[in-house]
Amino acid sequence: MLTHGDFCLPNLLTDGKRLTGMIDVGDCGIADRYKDLALGWRSLKHNTDGHYGLFYPDVDPDDLFRAVGILKDEEKLRYYLLLDELF
C-alpha cells in the first residue's frame, strides 16, 4: 500500500471541511498503512492534548482508527512510533 510516510497534521491541507492535499511526501512509498495511522494518531494526540500549548478536550485521537475502520493495535502503534524516532 502507498503511504505518505509522515502523515501528521502540519503536512495536511484542508479547506476547513475536507482533505485537499498533502505536503512533505519525501518518505512516500510502499509500507504498512499502520505507519501512517500511528504517526497520524500521535500528531492528533500531541496537537490536541496541550503538548504543543493548545488543548481540545473534544478531540479523541482514537477516532482516526474508527474513521478508517481499523482496530487500534497498541503493539503496532508502539512499534511504528518507536521506529519513527530512529529516523
Phi, psi and omega per residue, in radians:
M1 nan 2.439 3.082
L2 -1.311 2.244 3.134
T3 -2.141 2.735 3.127
H4 -1.242 -0.772 3.126
G5 1.714 -0.441 3.093
D6 -2.560 0.984 -3.023
F7 -1.333 1.549 3.132
C8 -2.420 2.839 -3.023
L9 -0.920 -0.762 -3.125
P10 -1.113 -0.276 -3.123
N11 -1.723 0.100 -3.119
L12 -1.922 2.399 3.089
L13 -1.919 2.396 3.119
T14 -2.362 2.897 2.990
D15 -1.764 0.255 -3.116
G16 1.721 -0.290 -3.126
K17 -2.241 -0.499 -3.088
R18 -2.546 2.783 3.102
L19 -1.215 2.248 -3.135
T20 -2.060 -0.238 3.139
G21 -3.121 3.019 3.122
M22 -2.411 2.599 3.053
I23 -2.156 3.050 3.106
D24 1.004 1.085 -3.100
V25 -1.749 0.438 -3.131
G26 -1.102 -0.429 3.125
D27 -1.782 0.235 3.132
C28 -1.108 2.432 3.118
G29 3.034 -2.978 3.132
I30 -1.497 2.148 -3.120
A31 -2.823 3.047 3.031
D32 -1.186 2.232 -3.115
R33 -1.071 -0.298 3.121
Y34 -1.143 -0.420 3.078
K35 -1.065 -0.869 3.117
D36 -1.112 -0.709 3.130
L37 -1.086 -0.730 -3.132
A38 -1.126 -0.788 -3.131
L39 -1.211 -0.632 3.069
G40 -1.142 -0.718 3.116
W41 -1.076 -0.817 -3.139
R42 -1.100 -0.716 3.126
S43 -1.113 -0.766 3.075
L44 -1.048 -0.764 -3.116
K45 -1.084 -0.920 -3.063
H46 -1.237 -0.512 -3.139
N47 -1.461 -0.085 -3.117
T48 -2.200 -0.206 -3.065
D49 -1.739 0.205 3.135
G50 1.624 -0.121 -3.137
H51 -0.941 -0.684 3.138
Y52 -1.863 0.283 3.041
G53 1.994 -0.734 -3.103
L54 -1.714 2.552 -3.114
F55 -2.134 2.197 3.110
Y56 -2.144 1.623 -3.032
P57 -1.145 -0.326 -3.109
D58 -1.514 -0.063 -3.127
V59 -1.659 2.213 3.084
D60 -2.029 1.902 -3.131
P61 -0.957 -0.481 3.123
D62 -1.136 -0.290 3.078
D63 -1.072 -0.450 3.095
L64 -1.028 -0.806 3.140
F65 -1.156 -0.710 3.110
R66 -1.120 -0.679 -3.110
A67 -1.125 -0.594 3.140
V68 -1.682 -0.012 3.060
G69 1.293 0.572 3.131
I70 -2.106 2.361 3.075
L71 -1.210 2.419 3.090
K72 -1.240 2.148 -3.141
D73 -1.923 1.804 -3.065
E74 -1.009 -0.627 -3.117
E75 -1.182 -0.801 3.105
K76 -1.181 -0.660 3.110
L77 -1.030 -0.881 3.126
R78 -1.052 -0.759 -3.135
Y79 -1.001 -0.917 -3.076
Y80 -1.230 -0.540 3.074
L81 -1.207 -0.716 3.085
L82 -1.181 -0.706 3.105
L83 -1.050 -0.698 3.139
D84 -1.109 -0.546 3.130
E85 -1.162 -0.369 -3.138
L86 -1.335 -0.336 -3.067
F87 -1.792 nan nan
